[in-house]
Structure formats: C-alpha cells, structure tokens
Amino acid sequence: MDAAELAGRLTASGLANRYWIGYSGGLDSHVLLHQCARLGLADGRFRFAAVHVHHGLQPAAEAWAEHCAKACSELNVPFRLMRVDARAAPGQSPEEAARDARYRAFEALLEEGEALLTAQHADDQAETVLLQLLRGAGLAGLAAMPESMALGRGRLLRPLLAWSREALQGYAEAHGLRWVEDPSNRDTSYDRNFIRREVMPLLAGRWPGVAATLGRTARHCAEAQSQLERLAEDLLLAAGAGGPEGTLSVACLRRWQAPEQRLALRHWLRHAGFRAPSAAVLQRIVAEVLTAAEHRNPHVAWREGEVRRYRDRLYALRPLPPLDAQVVYPWDGRRPLVLPGNGVLRLLSGDGPLPVGWHGAMQVRYRRGGERCRLPGRQGSHALKKLFQESALLPPWVRERVPLVYVDGCLAAVGDLWLCEPFAGPGSGVTLSWSGHGLSYAR
Ligand SMILES: Nc1ncnc2c1ncn2[C@@H]1O[C@H](COP(=O)(O)OP(=O)(O)OP(=O)(O)O)[C@@H](O)[C@H]1O
C-alpha cells in the first residue's frame, strides 16, 4: 500500500488528532508501524504514536516490550507501554482474558478524536468469517471485523484489511524488518491457528481467492447488518417509549413477529451493556417472559444477567448482590451512608440542623416484614407491603432493597419514597435521596 492509499484509509471518517498504532511486535503490526512512520514523514497532518500492551503472561513478554520500544525509537515514533492484569476470570479462556484486558487498556488510552490502528489483514478476516460460521453466528458475527468502529472515546481502524498476509510478509522482507514470533501461533489446539494452518491452505488449494471471497461475504453481511441495526433502533424507540428509561413495553413487543422481537431484545441487551445472549436465552425471554401472565412477575436469568417483567415493562438487570435483612447500620444522618451493594443514602434537611422530631438514635435496615408507616394526610397506618403495591412506584425486586430509616426504633422514612408520621410533619424539611434504584438496572 502506498502512502496515499494509507492516508485515504486513515481519513475515511475524518482526520484523527492522533493515531495510536496497536503494536504487538509481530509481523503485521510492525508493517503497519513502518508504513505509518513513513506516512508521518511524508505528510505532516498525521500524528502517530505506538502502544504495546504487556499482558505479563508469557516469559518472553518483557523481551517483546523491549523490542517494540527499540523498533519505535528507530522509526522515531513515540512509544507507550501499558501493563495490564490479564488473569482470566472463572469461565474465561486465557486468550479471551488477554484480549479483554487489551481492549480495556485501549479504551482507557483513547482520547476524544483519537484513533487506534490495528493490523488485521485479509487472511485474519477470512479466518474470522470461518470461525464465526463454525460457531453458528448470525449476520453480526459474519460481518467479522469492520474497517472502522467506535472504541471508547475514539475509533478503532483496521487499515490493512485489504492486504494479504503474503503481501505484508513481502513488504517486511523488502524493508528488512525484524519482528517477534509468538510461539503460541503455531499451536493448532487453538481454533484460529487450526483454521490458519490446516483449513485455509486446503481451501486455497482448490479456491485460490478464498481469503478475498470470504472477505466479500463479511462485507455483504456487514451491509445487511447495518440495515438491521437501523431497524432495531426504530423498534427500540417504539418499545422503549412511555416507561422508565432502559425498559421495554411488553404490549408493544407482543404485537411483533418473533424475528422482530428477537432483534429488538438482542439490540436492547447490547445497549444495556450485555454480551450477545445465546439463541436459547432469547427464546426463553420470548416464551417465558413476554407471554406469561402479568401477575406472575416472570423472569429469565443467565450467567451475565436477567430479564424481568413488571407490569407492562421488561427490565434488564445485573445479578444483584444479596442483602442481609438482619444487618443494622447506625447513622447520624449528617454524612452519606454507603450501603454495601446497595447505593448511598443521604438525608437533606434544608440548610439547617435536623428538626427536633428527628433527634434520637438513627438506624437503617432492610425490610423484614410487618413494617407499617403512617403517611401524612392519611388515616391510620399502612403495611409497607400494601403501600408498595398500591403505589406501583418500584418493581418488586427493588422494594426489598429500599433502606428503612428508624429514629429511636420508629420507622421514619422508607428510602427516598415516603416519610412516616410523626417524622413527616409540615415543616420537617427533611428529604432523603437513595442511589440504589439505578443499581438494579443494567450498565
Ligand atoms: N500486545 C499488544 N499490544 C498492542 N497491540 C496489540 C497487541 N496484541 C495485538 N495487538 C494489535 O491487535 C491486532 C490483532 O491482534 P490479534 O490478532 O493477536 O488479536 P485478536 O485477539 O485477534 O484481536 P481482534 O479480535 O481485534 O482481531 C494486532 O495486529 C495489533 O495491531
């Protein structure tokens, strides 16, 4: 690729303030580094820097980092080393963990208006399409790696997608580049390496242009997928209207055909910060949550989260930490009270000190059952359970988490919802705020 072509690819969605080259020290990203360094010399508009993520997983990682620093200094490209903790979480493969940690580092690195460049090429793209196909992916997976996408506050660009591995190798040899080889790339127990080393050569023996052809498939799928995304946005707009933010209307979803329902749900969960749920989970949401009778408060849970229904709305939730109904927090009401796993409670009493009625030993705890509250302007006291049902302000799973404030053993406030007599009296001037509501929704 000549400098003009690279410049064109880097500016397709505007000139970035700075281009960070994701430099692993391998052949592909070394070629990218070299090309960018040349472009930087030829065209002063481009500001390049390289970033190497040190996963600390392999004994050779230290030497790779040094190699990268040296190569950058020889090319006069500013170099940044980022050390990450890439230990795998339970159920995560080491490669997945390294990749996640790497992308988190990249996201943290990118400032507004900056771009990260990675060096995936046409053969990587073809392998990705095959891997996705073998996983039973839909359009989004088969669209494989886009040339440009949002990442953190900036963008991720893959300017080498049109190049073959062979071409990159030719470039590296022609320019006398020296790169490091990751020995794990030879290990065909990894699916990608198996496809690269065993499957692709076999396919190319029969269909020489197979990598480019699979790349075409990816582009077709990407185009169709972007149309679907637009449709999904419209669906979400319709189903999201008229309820708490981030929730969907069941009645609206039920008017649609199953593929539209699944499309909207998939999109909604992604927006809420979940990874794509499996087809089986989606099917259960449709079958068990959308169609169940309203009073049954149905829900579907999977490893990452759960979808619940309350009245006409669907809620996407992260698994909530359990609360101890026996725990009691002493509180002076002056400082915010941090409730472990349940947000922060604050008491505001206008500008002045606490009104006399609130003087006493203050405690905060959770519902145990049987609590009653006398609301201002109403006759007698009411069971909290009834008040919650009657107000319908909160879905049932949040009701259990509402902190109750007691003064000298008497219930004075129910979260930030109600003050109970005699603590509510006119002019008490006390209000509470509690940040725990939001915790029960995804993101
Ligand atoms: N340790 C690293 N530090 C900086 N950049 C890296 C590192 N590892 C990989 N990259 C960048 O990411 C590109 C893709 O690398 P690789 O194929 O190993 O990752 P991947 O896990 O397949 O990522 P993706 O899913 O984005 O393809 C490299 O060409 C390089 O630009």
The ligand as a Gaussian input file, in Angstrom:
#p B3LYP/6-31G(d) Opt

LIG

0 1
 N        0.037000      -6.790000      22.956000
 C       -0.418000      -5.949000      22.035000
 N       -0.158000      -4.634000      22.142000
 C       -0.614000      -3.762000      21.231000
 N       -1.344000      -4.124000      20.169000
 C       -1.640000      -5.400000      20.007000
 C       -1.198000      -6.400000      20.927000
 N       -1.659000      -7.588000      20.506000
 C       -2.344000      -7.361000      19.384000
 N       -2.342000      -6.054000      19.061000
 C       -2.981000      -5.406000      17.900000
 O       -4.159000      -6.119000      17.575000
 C       -4.049000      -6.683000      16.278000
 C       -4.726000      -8.031000      16.265000
 O       -4.016000      -8.909000      17.067000
 P       -4.521000     -10.372000      17.323000
 O       -4.995000     -10.946000      16.033000
 O       -3.500000     -11.066000      18.123000
 O       -5.689000     -10.024000      18.268000
 P       -7.170000     -10.558000      18.343000
 O       -7.355000     -11.002000      19.730000
 O       -7.419000     -11.469000      17.223000
 O       -7.877000      -9.166000      18.176000
 P       -9.143000      -8.874000      17.281000
 O      -10.260000      -9.627000      17.876000
 O       -9.265000      -7.375000      17.342000
 O       -8.776000      -9.387000      15.929000
 C       -2.558000      -6.723000      16.028000
 O       -2.308000      -6.692000      14.633000
 C       -2.082000      -5.480000      16.701000
 O       -2.309000      -4.339000      15.897000

